[in-house]
Amino acid sequence: MKVALATLLTLSSVLGHSLWPLPITYTGGNCTTAVGNVPISAGYTTSQILADAVGRYNAIIDKEKFTPPADYKIKEAPSTSGTVAGLSVTVNSSDETLNLDTDESYTLHVPVDGQATLHSETVFGALRGLETYSQLILSYGGKKVIRETPIHIKDSPLLHHRGLMLDTARNYYPLSALKRTLDAMSYNKANVFHWHIVDAQSWPVQSNKYPELQAKGAYGPDMQYSYADVEEIIQYGKARGIRVIPEFDMPGHSYIVHESHPELVSCPNVQPGWDKRAAEPPSGQLNIAKTAATEFAKNIIDEYAALFTDDMFHLGGDEVNRQCWEEDPDVQKYIKSHPNSTVETLLSDFYTNVHGELERLNKTALSWEETLFHSEYVPPKSTIIQTWIDQESIPKTVAKGYRSIASPASAYYLDCGHGAWLSNFDGNSWCDPYKSWMHIYNFDPFANITDSAEKKLVVGAEVALWSEQSDETSIDNYLWPRVSAMAETSWAGKVDSSGHVRTTAEVAQRLHDQRFRLVGRGIMAEPLQPLWCARNPGNCLLPS
């Protein structure tokens, strides 16, 4: 069989398929190969994760009949040069530890004729390779084919933390919405679900230590997460190579604790005047002058660090309000009787206690950037700082020697752009305008970092959906395909091996394809443009 000489293609030069995210290296030929009825096989495997993934992707490939929108006029099945006789999956390691250091690399080979092969070091690399393989398969005239064979892909991620933060406290999301979100994340090779599970407005998660928190803090009996629910989401995520990292924000954003423990909270729901004591209503923070509040926080950490199995735990630490504490009688009394104490020293002591508790439990702390930049406290160097206030916070964080997860509100906050939600204010939200997929794609987490050692401290990127104006009815539209934009740039980067920086004009057609693929898989992703644009690539550009 005559096969044209393959050419090495990297990143932005891959044109003959609709892979998302792009693989790091891709070698393609010029043949078209039929996809036979032989399924994916992992041989004899003791890995339930791999066995389940093989079954899942066999079902996806069997059901899916994806044709790129630009190929809508192609009605006939193309001629083929051979047939792919299934895919053989080999995993070297039986270690199924999923953390920041997990190896997600894989190698995929698709011949013109014969069996395709997928090799990986870990089962999680195999999951990424299975997704790539499924995206190579296209449908024309009722026939499934793979173009550009023979294909050889060697792939691994740029960033090891490619995350989505979802707030399930301001509005509740049922398990079905969370699972659908995890599915969509896996289709885009995102690998961290940052679960902002409680906030000032509600406490929906079961607590065995303080059952009254959920009893008085959940919106209702049908808007709660039991231990079993949490464990189910953790296992569902791990089966798709997705870590579930909880956030229990402290000491701010804590009004809901007042519903069951009023003695632990300062400035609870001050009306009017919440705006002087909180970022949004209801106001309320743990009373840092009270030993009981600190012990409460440590007990919360102990309980949920055991429930959530990931080795990282997010402590929040954002948007604490000094006036709330300065007005509190207990804080005033404590400071008066301890002349060397101030609100700042009390806050630093609180952080010392909660970070120390995580260290005792051998968990790595994540924290919003205020803990590092807006307090006297000096976090342990093991702390990972999530930066959000300013894009310059990223280089400032790594310059101090801390690892950073980039989540700038100016690029990565998905709730922005829907206007204010306060009923008597007809204006913009604080973080408007809307963050388009192009704006997200154009963000570079390494901007203004020139030192190679400091660049290595940028360990991740994470988009965020705060849920003041979203719930299960709108989540898909809010997230997809904008999360896809972050997923590609954090997996493949923005610059190819020749130094070329990919543009949104270059990648738009592949994202159209990915959006239609997601819709076909049950994810109600919003359209990027009119269908005419998706069918006519390059015709919806602003003239230069």
Sequence and secondary structure as in RCSB ss.txt:
>XXXX:A:sequence
MKVALATLLTLSSVLGHSLWPLPITYTGGNCTTAVGNVPISAGYTTSQILADAVGRYNAIIDKEKFTPPADYKIK
EAPSTSGTVAGLSVTVNSSDETLNLDTDESYTLHVPVDGQATLHSETVFGALRGLETYSQLILSYGGKKVIRETP
IHIKDSPLLHHRGLMLDTARNYYPLSALKRTLDAMSYNKANVFHWHIVDAQSWPVQSNKYPELQAKGAYGPDMQY
SYADVEEIIQYGKARGIRVIPEFDMPGHSYIVHESHPELVSCPNVQPGWDKRAAEPPSGQLNIAKTAATEFAKNI
IDEYAALFTDDMFHLGGDEVNRQCWEEDPDVQKYIKSHPNSTVETLLSDFYTNVHGELERLNKTALSWEETLFHS
EYVPPKSTIIQTWIDQESIPKTVAKGYRSIASPASAYYLDCGHGAWLSNFDGNSWCDPYKSWMHIYNFDPFANIT
DSAEKKLVVGAEVALWSEQSDETSIDNYLWPRVSAMAETSWAGKVDSSGHVRTTAEVAQRLHDQRFRLVGRGIMA
EPLQPLWCARNPGNCLLPS
>XXXX:A:secstr
      EEE GGG  SS  SS  SEEEEEEEEEEE S  EE  S   HHHHHHHHHHHHHHHH     GGGTT  
S    SEEEEEEEEEES      STT    EEEEE SSEEEEEEESSHHHHHHHHHHHHHHEEEETTEEEEEEEE
EEEEE  S SEEEEEEE SSS   HHHHHHHHHHHHHTT  EEEEE   SS   B  SS HHHHHHHSS TTS B
 HHHHHHHHHHHHTTT EEEEE   SSS HHHHTT GGGEESTT SS GGGT SSSS  EE TT HHHHHHHHHH
HHHHHHHS SSEEE    S  HHHHHT HHHHHHHHHSTT  HHHHHHHHHHHHHHHHHHTT EEEEETHHHHSS
S    TT EEEE S TTHHHHHHHTT EEEE  HHHHBTTTTS   STT  S  TT S   HHHHHH  TTTT  
 HHHHTTEEEEEEEE  TT  TTTHHHHHTTHHHHHHHHHHH SB TTS B  HHHHHHHHHHHHHHHHHTT   
  SS HHHHHSTTSS    
